[in-house]
Amino acid sequence: MERLIYDPLAKLEIKEASAFYENCREGLGRAFLVEIEKAIQRLSENPMQNRRIGGRFRRRLVNRFPYGIIYSMEADHLFIVAVMHLKREPDYWKQRLQK
């Protein structure tokens, strides 16, 4: 599937996590972004491969970092609803679906 659409808050989560890691150690924020890009590339190549986590949503784990990418497969695109830390409030992103 070639087209990706992000919830604006998912983009913000990526930006904030990258800044957090960069603040921890120089270059770590960039490493986080690289792993996010790799995970998104893999999920777009084979979206059915990842674990279903409820309803139409699936989760792709990110290497090296405790994050998962929550997405759904729509008719003509993949919708990335959240980029979530795996140890914090696991279902918080479901609130976004109410909009």
C-alpha positions as CSV (number, residue, x, y, z in Angstrom):
1,M,0.0,0.0,0.0
2,E,1.6,3.2,-1.1
3,R,-0.4,6.0,0.6
4,L,-0.1,6.9,4.2
5,I,-2.3,9.4,6.1
6,Y,-1.3,10.4,9.7
7,D,-3.5,11.6,12.5
8,P,-1.9,15.0,13.3
9,L,-1.4,13.8,16.9
10,A,0.6,10.8,15.6
11,K,3.0,13.2,13.9
12,L,3.3,15.2,17.1
13,E,4.1,12.1,19.0
14,I,6.9,11.3,16.7
15,K,8.3,14.8,17.0
16,E,8.0,14.9,20.8
17,A,9.6,11.4,21.2
18,S,12.5,12.4,18.9
19,A,13.1,15.6,20.9
20,F,13.0,13.6,24.2
21,Y,15.6,11.1,22.9
22,E,17.8,13.8,21.4
23,N,17.8,15.6,24.8
24,C,18.9,12.3,26.5
25,R,21.8,11.8,24.1
26,E,22.9,13.6,21.0
27,G,22.0,11.6,17.9
28,L,19.5,9.4,19.7
29,G,16.6,11.4,18.4
30,R,17.8,10.9,14.9
31,A,18.2,7.2,15.5
32,F,14.6,7.1,16.8
33,L,13.4,8.8,13.6
34,V,15.3,6.3,11.5
35,E,13.7,3.3,13.3
36,I,10.2,4.9,12.9
37,E,10.8,5.3,9.2
38,K,12.0,1.7,8.9
39,A,8.9,0.4,10.8
40,I,6.6,2.5,8.6
41,Q,8.2,1.2,5.5
42,R,7.9,-2.4,6.6
43,L,4.2,-2.0,7.6
44,S,3.4,-0.3,4.3
45,E,5.0,-3.2,2.4
46,N,3.0,-5.8,4.2
47,P,0.3,-4.3,6.4
48,M,-1.4,-7.6,7.2
49,Q,1.8,-9.0,8.8
50,N,1.3,-7.1,12.1
51,R,-0.7,-8.1,15.1
52,R,-4.3,-7.0,15.3
53,I,-5.0,-5.1,18.5
54,G,-8.7,-4.6,18.3
55,G,-11.3,-4.0,15.6
56,R,-9.6,-2.9,12.4
57,F,-6.4,-1.7,14.1
58,R,-2.9,-3.3,14.0
59,R,0.3,-2.5,15.7
60,R,3.9,-2.5,14.3
61,L,6.6,-2.6,16.9
62,V,9.6,-0.3,16.5
63,N,13.1,-1.7,16.8
64,R,15.4,-0.4,19.6
65,F,12.7,1.8,21.1
66,P,9.6,0.9,23.2
67,Y,7.1,2.2,20.7
68,G,4.4,0.8,18.5
69,I,2.8,2.3,15.4
70,I,-1.0,1.9,15.5
71,Y,-2.6,1.9,12.1
72,S,-5.6,0.7,10.1
73,M,-5.9,-0.4,6.5
74,E,-8.4,1.6,4.7
75,A,-9.7,1.1,1.1
76,D,-7.0,3.3,-0.5
77,H,-4.5,4.1,2.2
78,L,-3.0,3.2,5.6
79,F,-4.1,5.5,8.4
80,I,-1.5,5.9,11.2
81,V,-3.5,6.9,14.3
82,A,-0.8,6.8,16.9
83,V,2.9,6.3,17.6
84,M,2.7,5.2,21.2
85,H,5.1,4.4,24.0
86,L,4.4,0.8,24.9
87,K,4.6,1.3,28.7
88,R,2.1,4.3,29.0
89,E,-1.6,4.3,28.8
90,P,-2.0,1.6,26.1
91,D,-5.5,2.6,25.0
92,Y,-5.3,6.4,25.0
93,W,-5.3,6.6,21.2
94,K,-8.8,5.2,21.0
95,Q,-10.1,8.6,22.1
96,R,-9.0,10.0,18.7
97,L,-11.4,7.7,17.0
98,Q,-14.4,9.6,18.5
99,K,-13.6,12.7,16.5
